[in-house]
Amino acid sequence: LFVYGFAEFIDAATAAIEAAGGDTSTAKIENFG
């Protein structure tokens, strides 16, 4: 899973992944801001 975006998007995407039962520790998360 790859998540790229600004801080607000990262926060929202992380919350959505966790709400769906996903594991953010294995996600590649990169913040542009």
Secondary structure as UniProt FT lines:
FT   STRAND          2..5
FT   HELIX           7..19
FT   TURN            20..21
FT   HELIX           24..26
FT   STRAND          28..31
//
